[in-house]
Amino acid sequence: MRLALEPDLEVIGEAGDATEAVPLARVLRPNVVLMDVEMLGTDGIMAIETLRTAASESAVVIFTLRDDAATREHVRAAGAAAFVAKHRTEDVLLTTIREVAATHGEQGRHDRSASGREQVRR
């Protein structure tokens, strides 16, 4: 609900777990997927890897309570674009989402010009 209040952000889908999130991301092709590493029935690290494969045009931002060096390393190795601990202010999360979207959008424009295909959907 908080993200929907931001005029420059649009929430285009929500999922309860990775089983729902992966096919939804394939269809909706969001610029950014915001998720936790702790999900019911799913290993969050595996979910990041699956999302990066299934919806490669989407950047993953992790928002989690697990703020330790090992989790941060596993998240990065799995392909997440950013990590935000839940104890941080909401401004940090919003800034991170915007930065990842902008960076990812620039990469998509570069990829499009090199391949002739549009990589980023807005």
C-alpha positions in Angstrom: 0.0 0.0 0.0 2.8 2.4 0.8 4.4 2.1 -2.6 1.1 2.8 -4.3 1.1 6.3 -2.7 4.3 7.3 -4.6 3.4 9.2 -7.8 6.3 7.8 -9.7 5.9 4.2 -8.7 3.2 1.8 -9.9 2.4 -1.5 -8.2 1.4 -3.8 -11.1 1.1 -7.1 -9.2 1.4 -8.8 -5.8 2.1 -12.4 -5.0 2.0 -14.4 -1.8 5.0 -16.6 -2.5 7.5 -17.5 -5.2 5.2 -20.0 -6.8 2.9 -17.1 -7.6 5.6 -14.5 -8.2 7.5 -16.2 -10.9 4.7 -16.7 -13.4 3.3 -13.3 -12.5 6.6 -11.6 -13.2 6.9 -13.5 -16.6 3.5 -12.0 -17.6 3.7 -8.5 -16.1 7.5 -7.9 -16.8 8.0 -5.4 -14.0 11.1 -3.2 -13.9 11.6 -4.1 -10.2 10.5 -7.1 -8.1 10.4 -6.3 -4.4 10.7 -9.5 -2.2 11.9 -11.0 1.0 14.4 -13.9 1.3 12.0 -15.5 3.9 8.9 -16.9 2.2 6.6 -19.7 3.1 7.5 -22.9 1.4 10.3 -21.4 -0.7 14.0 -20.7 -0.2 14.2 -17.0 -1.0 17.7 -17.3 -2.5 16.4 -19.9 -5.0 13.4 -17.7 -5.7 15.8 -14.8 -6.7 17.7 -17.1 -9.1 14.4 -18.4 -10.5 13.1 -14.9 -11.0 16.3 -13.7 -12.6 16.0 -16.6 -15.1 12.2 -16.4 -15.7 11.9 -12.6 -15.9 15.4 -11.4 -16.7 14.2 -7.9 -17.6 13.1 -7.5 -14.0 15.6 -6.4 -11.3 15.1 -7.9 -7.8 15.3 -5.7 -4.7 15.4 -7.7 -1.4 13.6 -6.2 1.6 14.2 -8.4 4.6 14.7 -8.6 8.4 17.8 -10.9 7.8 20.5 -8.2 7.8 23.7 -10.2 8.1 26.8 -10.5 5.9 26.1 -14.1 4.8 22.5 -13.2 3.7 23.8 -10.1 1.9 26.4 -12.2 0.1 23.9 -15.0 -0.9 21.4 -12.4 -2.2 24.1 -10.7 -4.4 25.4 -14.1 -5.6 21.8 -15.1 -6.6 21.5 -12.0 -8.7 19.6 -9.4 -6.6 20.2 -5.8 -7.7 19.9 -4.4 -4.2 19.4 -5.3 -0.5 17.5 -3.2 2.1 17.1 -4.2 5.7 13.6 -3.8 7.1 14.9 -1.8 10.0 16.0 1.0 7.7 13.7 4.0 7.1 11.1 3.8 4.3 13.0 6.5 2.5 15.9 4.2 2.1 13.6 1.6 0.5 12.0 4.1 -1.8 15.3 5.6 -2.9 16.7 2.1 -3.5 13.7 1.1 -5.7 14.1 4.3 -7.7 17.8 3.9 -8.2 17.5 0.3 -9.3 14.7 1.1 -11.7 16.7 4.0 -13.2 19.9 1.9 -13.4 18.0 -1.1 -14.8 16.2 1.2 -17.3 19.5 2.6 -18.5 20.9 -1.0 -19.0 17.7 -1.9 -20.8 18.1 1.0 -23.2 21.7 0.0 -23.8 20.6 -3.6 -24.5 17.9 -2.5 -26.8 20.2 -0.3 -28.9 22.7 -3.2 -29.2 20.2 -5.9 -30.0 17.4 -3.9 -31.7 14.8 -5.3 -29.2 13.2 -3.5 -26.3 14.3 -5.1 -23.0 12.5 -2.9 -20.5 8.7 -2.6 -20.2 7.2 0.4 -18.4 
